[in-house]
Amino acid sequence: MAVLTAEMAEPGFYQRSAEQTAAVLAQLENLQAELDKLLERWAELDE
């Protein structure tokens, strides 16, 4: 996630094609969803 976030922070990131930008944003969204799922499961196990 840190790599994708750093890539998005690059000055020219949003000057790329919409397809390239969307692919990176989709990757980040998928990783965030997976992290949320894992954190939720961890909280369940911690109870």
DSSP file (Angstrom, degrees, kcal/mol; ACC not computed):
  #  RESIDUE AA STRUCTURE BP1 BP2  ACC     N-H-->O    O-->H-N    N-H-->O    O-->H-N    TCO  KAPPA ALPHA  PHI   PSI    X-CA   Y-CA   Z-CA
    1    1 A M     >        0   0    0      0, 0.0     4,-2.7     0, 0.0     5,-0.2   0.000 360.0 360.0 360.0 -38.4    0.0    0.0    0.0
    2    2 A A  H  >  +     0   0    0      1,-0.2     4,-2.4     2,-0.2     5,-0.2   0.883 360.0  52.0 -63.4 -37.4    2.8    2.4    0.8
    3    3 A V  H  > S+     0   0    0      2,-0.2     4,-2.2     1,-0.2    -1,-0.2   0.923 112.1  45.2 -65.2 -44.0    4.3    1.8   -2.7
    4    4 A L  H  > S+     0   0    0      2,-0.2     4,-2.3     1,-0.2    -2,-0.2   0.900 112.6  50.9 -67.1 -40.0    1.0    2.6   -4.4
    5    5 A T  H  X S+     0   0    0     -4,-2.7     4,-1.2     2,-0.2    -2,-0.2   0.907 111.2  48.4 -63.4 -41.5    0.5    5.7   -2.1
    6    6 A A  H  X S+     0   0    0     -4,-2.4     4,-0.6     1,-0.2    -1,-0.2   0.893 110.0  52.4 -64.9 -39.3    4.0    6.9   -2.9
    7    7 A E  H >< S+     0   0    0     -4,-2.2     3,-1.0     1,-0.2    -2,-0.2   0.902 108.3  50.8 -62.6 -40.4    3.3    6.4   -6.6
    8    8 A M  H 3< S+     0   0    0     -4,-2.3    -1,-0.2     1,-0.2    -2,-0.2   0.764 104.7  58.6 -68.4 -24.5    0.1    8.4   -6.4
    9    9 A A  H 3< S+     0   0    0     -4,-1.2    -1,-0.2    -3,-0.2    -2,-0.2   0.598  79.8 111.4 -81.1 -11.4    2.0   11.2   -4.7
   10   10 A E  S X< S-     0   0    0     -3,-1.0     3,-1.7    -4,-0.6     4,-0.4  -0.369  79.0-120.3 -63.6 142.4    4.4   11.6   -7.7
   11   11 A P  T 3  S+     0   0    0      0, 0.0     3,-0.3     0, 0.0    -1,-0.1   0.831 108.9  43.0 -54.8 -37.6    3.8   14.9   -9.5
   12   12 A G  T >  S+     0   0    0      1,-0.2     3,-1.6     2,-0.1     4,-0.5   0.377  81.5 104.3 -93.3   6.2    2.9   13.3  -12.8
   13   13 A F  G X  S+     0   0    0     -3,-1.7     3,-1.4     1,-0.3    -1,-0.2   0.917  83.5  44.0 -55.6 -48.8    0.7   10.5  -11.6
   14   14 A Y  G 3  S+     0   0    0     -4,-0.4    -1,-0.3    -3,-0.3    -2,-0.1   0.422 102.4  68.6 -82.0   4.0   -2.6   12.1  -12.6
   15   15 A Q  G <  S+     0   0    0     -3,-1.6    -1,-0.3     2,-0.0    -2,-0.2   0.478  82.7  97.1 -93.6  -5.6   -1.1   13.1  -16.0
   16   16 A R  S <  S-     0   0    0     -3,-1.4    -3,-0.0    -4,-0.5     0, 0.0  -0.166  93.9 -72.6 -70.7 173.6   -1.1    9.4  -16.9
   17   17 A S     >  -     0   0    0      1,-0.1     4,-2.4     4,-0.0     5,-0.2  -0.307  42.1-115.4 -65.7 155.1   -3.8    7.9  -19.0
   18   18 A A  H  > S+     0   0    0      1,-0.2     4,-2.6     2,-0.2     5,-0.2   0.853 116.6  56.0 -60.1 -34.6   -7.1    7.3  -17.2
   19   19 A E  H  > S+     0   0    0      2,-0.2     4,-1.9     1,-0.2    -1,-0.2   0.920 108.9  45.1 -65.0 -44.8   -6.6    3.6  -17.6
   20   20 A Q  H  > S+     0   0    0      2,-0.2     4,-1.8     1,-0.2    -2,-0.2   0.918 115.3  47.4 -65.5 -43.9   -3.2    3.6  -15.9
   21   21 A T  H  X S+     0   0    0     -4,-2.4     4,-2.4     1,-0.2    -2,-0.2   0.926 111.6  50.5 -63.3 -45.1   -4.5    5.8  -13.1
   22   22 A A  H  X S+     0   0    0     -4,-2.6     4,-2.5    -5,-0.2    -1,-0.2   0.861 106.7  55.5 -62.4 -36.7   -7.6    3.7  -12.6
   23   23 A A  H  X S+     0   0    0     -4,-1.9     4,-2.1     2,-0.2    -1,-0.2   0.919 110.3  44.4 -63.7 -43.8   -5.5    0.5  -12.4
   24   24 A V  H  X S+     0   0    0     -4,-1.8     4,-2.4     2,-0.2    -2,-0.2   0.920 114.1  49.6 -66.9 -43.5   -3.4    1.9   -9.5
   25   25 A L  H  X S+     0   0    0     -4,-2.4     4,-2.4     1,-0.2    -2,-0.2   0.884 110.6  50.7 -63.0 -38.5   -6.5    3.2   -7.7
   26   26 A A  H  X S+     0   0    0     -4,-2.5     4,-2.6     2,-0.2    -1,-0.2   0.902 109.2  51.2 -65.8 -41.4   -8.2   -0.1   -8.1
   27   27 A Q  H  X S+     0   0    0     -4,-2.1     4,-2.5     2,-0.2    -2,-0.2   0.936 111.7  47.1 -59.6 -46.6   -5.2   -2.0   -6.7
   28   28 A L  H  X S+     0   0    0     -4,-2.4     4,-2.5     1,-0.2    -2,-0.2   0.906 111.7  50.6 -63.3 -42.0   -5.1    0.4   -3.7
   29   29 A E  H  X S+     0   0    0     -4,-2.4     4,-2.3     2,-0.2    -1,-0.2   0.907 111.1  48.8 -62.5 -42.4   -8.9   -0.1   -3.2
   30   30 A N  H  X S+     0   0    0     -4,-2.6     4,-2.2     2,-0.2    -2,-0.2   0.911 111.8  48.4 -64.4 -43.0   -8.5   -3.9   -3.3
   31   31 A L  H  X S+     0   0    0     -4,-2.5     4,-2.5     2,-0.2    -2,-0.2   0.900 111.2  50.5 -64.1 -40.5   -5.7   -3.8   -0.8
   32   32 A Q  H  X S+     0   0    0     -4,-2.5     4,-2.6     2,-0.2    -2,-0.2   0.902 110.1  50.2 -64.6 -40.9   -7.6   -1.6    1.5
   33   33 A A  H  X S+     0   0    0     -4,-2.3     4,-2.2     2,-0.2    -2,-0.2   0.909 111.7  48.0 -63.3 -42.4  -10.6   -3.8    1.4
   34   34 A E  H  X S+     0   0    0     -4,-2.2     4,-2.5     2,-0.2    -2,-0.2   0.911 111.9  49.6 -64.5 -42.8   -8.5   -6.9    2.2
   35   35 A L  H  X S+     0   0    0     -4,-2.5     4,-2.7     2,-0.2     5,-0.2   0.923 110.4  50.2 -62.0 -44.8   -6.8   -5.1    5.0
   36   36 A D  H  X S+     0   0    0     -4,-2.6     4,-2.2     1,-0.2    -1,-0.2   0.909 111.0  49.8 -59.1 -42.9  -10.2   -4.0    6.5
   37   37 A K  H  X S+     0   0    0     -4,-2.2     4,-2.2     1,-0.2    -2,-0.2   0.916 112.4  46.8 -62.0 -45.0  -11.4   -7.6    6.2
   38   38 A L  H  X S+     0   0    0     -4,-2.5     4,-2.4     2,-0.2    -2,-0.2   0.887 111.7  50.3 -67.1 -39.3   -8.3   -8.9    8.0
   39   39 A L  H  X S+     0   0    0     -4,-2.7     4,-2.2     2,-0.2    -1,-0.2   0.878 109.9  51.2 -66.5 -36.8   -8.5   -6.3   10.7
   40   40 A E  H  X S+     0   0    0     -4,-2.2     4,-2.0    -5,-0.2    -2,-0.2   0.921 111.1  47.8 -64.0 -44.0  -12.1   -7.2   11.3
   41   41 A R  H  X S+     0   0    0     -4,-2.2     4,-2.3     1,-0.2    -2,-0.2   0.904 110.0  52.7 -63.6 -41.2  -11.2  -10.9   11.6
   42   42 A W  H  X S+     0   0    0     -4,-2.4     4,-1.8     1,-0.2    -1,-0.2   0.910 108.0  51.0 -60.3 -43.5   -8.4  -10.0   14.0
   43   43 A A  H  X S+     0   0    0     -4,-2.2     4,-0.8     1,-0.2    -1,-0.2   0.886 109.3  51.2 -62.6 -39.1  -10.8   -8.1   16.2
   44   44 A E  H >< S+     0   0    0     -4,-2.0     3,-0.7     1,-0.2    -2,-0.2   0.919 111.9  46.1 -63.4 -43.4  -13.2  -11.1   16.2
   45   45 A L  H 3< S+     0   0    0     -4,-2.3    -1,-0.2     1,-0.2    -2,-0.2   0.789 107.3  58.7 -70.0 -27.4  -10.4  -13.4   17.3
   46   46 A D  H 3<        0   0    0     -4,-1.8    -1,-0.2     1,-0.2    -2,-0.2   0.679 360.0 360.0 -76.4 -17.9   -9.2  -11.0   19.9
   47   47 A E    <<        0   0    0     -4,-0.8    -1,-0.2    -3,-0.7    -2,-0.1   0.485 360.0 360.0 -74.7 360.0  -12.6  -11.0   21.7
